[in-house]
């Protein structure tokens, strides 16, 4: 049976009606396939997995946490007999990360923004502590608990997928001594852990409903473990780039909720251990960026590397300077990586504002024609994406956009999109640098394809993300003429 047939049967069994709509939606970088399913007022998410043990872990954890905390995670509505497909309640159209896009770009978080982020920290504390009550950690996958193997794998991920490909000078025995010291700190309390480590708690994995209710997703890799790991993952997420004052407030909100749930929660011990977990998580993220970008040639991750390096350097120098003493070799690698960044990408330049606004847009040659420039600057670059293989020719991609994971995988699979974008980046970078140096206020960059849905959306988003990472002092507007719901 096809995915559609399996999910249609599950939907009918659950609601006693046939669905009116089943459309694929973007996944989270895994092989799981996701679909929005609608019919007679019911809207759910259908999932088809490829790993039975992972599916079983997710289904168990969702039900376990849901019993303790109704609404904190999606509700499991139906499950196929073989456990490979299931329906879950719809958690919202937008992630917390997307909701914070304008605040992130401006660096200004409103009271409402901070309240939403604070509520995410309260949700985390509830899932970790209250959700773990009665949990059978032996049903977690792939490990029942954070352990030495996990720590070593992630540290070596940093070494072999980030430091070595970047050709940093490494004293291997000394680096191993730092790794051993970090392992001891991270695991020094493992015999007392009774909390659930979410494993990938970040703003992209917190969905926001129309009434602003928050729901956690993508916790299938969770296990018994320390709470500090998830706090570090959320608050020190490189792409989120929260101001230090906001990081402090979010940590305090988390601690307040943790103590409310469990009055025996040791705040002093948490604060003592947190810096090592922040460093560990930032290193693990750089390893992931290096692997997905350098080895798998995913441009999104390559564009994230510089932000990750700035985050690492800031953690070991400004936020937790004691880490320089505790982990001197890791500090040295952070310094080397930071020194390799162009001057404009270093921390000193992050807050250097420029009057320049770059408007990056996608459009349809067929429906829009050449876009106009409302800034009065008379236009800018136009890049024609129509020579790139078109996913819109295939039925399964037609309802999707260039932001959705299946389309991105399609465009990246044969590699032809990469040189096209590299050439566009090189041309636009030179113009941006000249415009900044001369105090210009506006530049427009357009990407066009036949329908303005797939290739042009992917390319415009890639350009916008590239410019945001490389020129943080420049304001980047992202407009999609045929897909306005994607505007940022």
URJOMO-V806583 format. One record per pair of residues at least 24 apart in sequence whose ideal C-beta (glycine too) atoms are under 7 Angstrom apart, sorted by the first residue. I is the first residue (numbers start at 1). GAP is how many residues later the second one is. Records with the same first field share a line. If there is no record, write none. Layout:
I: GAP + GAP
This chain:
3: 30 + 45
6: 42 + 74 + 79
7: 28 + 30 + 39 + 78
10: 68 + 70 + 75 + 77
11: 26 + 28 + 76
13: 65
14: 63 + 64 + 73
15: 24 + 27
23: 376
24: 372 + 376 + 382
25: 379
26: 377 + 378 + 379
27: 378
28: 190
29: 376
43: 47
44: 33 + 43 + 44 + 45 + 46
45: 43 + 45
46: 39 + 41
47: 38 + 39 + 41
48: 36 + 37
49: 35
52: 31 + 32
53: 88
54: 87 + 166
55: 28 + 29
56: 27
57: 82 + 83 + 84 + 163
58: 162
59: 27
60: 79
61: 158 + 159 + 161
64: 71
65: 62 + 66
68: 62 + 63 + 65
69: 57 + 58 + 61 + 62
71: 142 + 144
72: 51 + 54 + 55 + 59 + 143 + 144
73: 142 + 143 + 146
74: 141 + 143
91: 116 + 118 + 124 + 126
92: 115 + 116 + 117 + 123
94: 114
95: 108 + 109 + 111 + 112 + 113
96: 24 + 107 + 110 + 112 + 118
97: 106 + 107
99: 109
100: 103
101: 387
104: 136 + 137
105: 370 + 371
107: 136
109: 137
114: 132 + 135
117: 133
118: 132 + 135
119: 95
120: 86 + 94 + 114
121: 129 + 132 + 133 + 136
122: 131 + 135
123: 91 + 93
124: 74 + 77 + 106 + 110 + 130
125: 129 + 132 + 133 + 136
126: 131 + 135
127: 69 + 71 + 89
128: 67 + 68 + 70 + 99 + 102
129: 66 + 129 + 132 + 133
130: 131
131: 65
132: 62 + 63 + 64
135: 61
137: 86 + 87
140: 82 + 83
141: 79
143: 80
144: 79 + 80
145: 48 + 78 + 79 + 80
146: 51 + 77 + 79 + 80
148: 35 + 39
151: 32 + 35 + 36
152: 31
154: 126 + 130 + 133
155: 24 + 27 + 128
157: 127 + 130 + 131 + 134
158: 125 + 126 + 128 + 129
161: 126 + 129 + 130 + 133 + 134
162: 124 + 125 + 128
163: 170
165: 125 + 129
166: 171
168: 165 + 168 + 169
169: 167
171: 158
174: 155
175: 154
178: 149 + 151 + 152
181: 145 + 146
182: 94 + 98 + 145
185: 88 + 91
186: 90 + 91 + 94
189: 37
193: 31 + 32 + 33
195: 32
196: 26 + 28
197: 25 + 26 + 27 + 28 + 29 + 32 + 33
198: 24 + 32
199: 24
200: 33
201: 29 + 32 + 33
202: 31 + 32 + 35
203: 31 + 34 + 37
228: 42 + 45 + 46 + 49
229: 48 + 52
231: 43
232: 42 + 45 + 46 + 49
233: 48
236: 42 + 45 + 46 + 75 + 79
238: 47 + 66 + 69 + 70 + 73
239: 65 + 68
241: 66
244: 75
275: 45 + 47 + 48
278: 37 + 42
279: 36 + 37 + 44 + 48 + 51
282: 29 + 30 + 33
286: 26
297: 118 + 121
298: 114
299: 119 + 122 + 163
300: 165
303: 162 + 163 + 166
304: 165
306: 35 + 39 + 163 + 164
307: 162
309: 28 + 29 + 32
310: 37
312: 25
313: 25 + 34
314: 33
344: 127
345: 125
349: 124
350: 122
352: 121
353: 120
354: 82 + 119 + 120
355: 84 + 86
356: 79 + 80 + 84 + 85 + 87 + 118
357: 84 + 85 + 118 + 120
358: 74 + 85 + 87 + 109 + 116 + 118
359: 85 + 118 + 120
360: 85 + 100 + 103 + 104 + 116 + 117 + 118
361: 85 + 99 + 118 + 119 + 120
362: 85 + 90 + 94 + 95 + 98 + 118 + 119
363: 83 + 85 + 89 + 93 + 118 + 119
364: 84 + 85 + 86 + 87 + 88 + 117 + 118
365: 83 + 85
366: 84 + 85
367: 85 + 115
368: 84 + 113
371: 75 + 110
373: 71
375: 67 + 69
377: 65 + 67
379: 65
380: 63 + 64 + 65
381: 46 + 47 + 64 + 65
382: 64 + 66
383: 41 + 63 + 64 + 76
384: 64
385: 62 + 63 + 64 + 70 + 71 + 74
386: 63 + 64
388: 28 + 29 + 32 + 67
389: 25 + 27
390: 60 + 64 + 65
391: 63
392: 59 + 61 + 62
397: 57
401: 52 + 53 + 56 + 82 + 85
402: 52 + 53 + 54 + 55 + 56 + 59
403: 54 + 58 + 83
407: 47 + 51
408: 50
411: 44 + 47
421: 38 + 41
424: 39
425: 41
428: 35
432: 35 + 39 + 42
436: 38
451: 31
452: 29 + 30
453: 29 + 30
457: 26 + 29
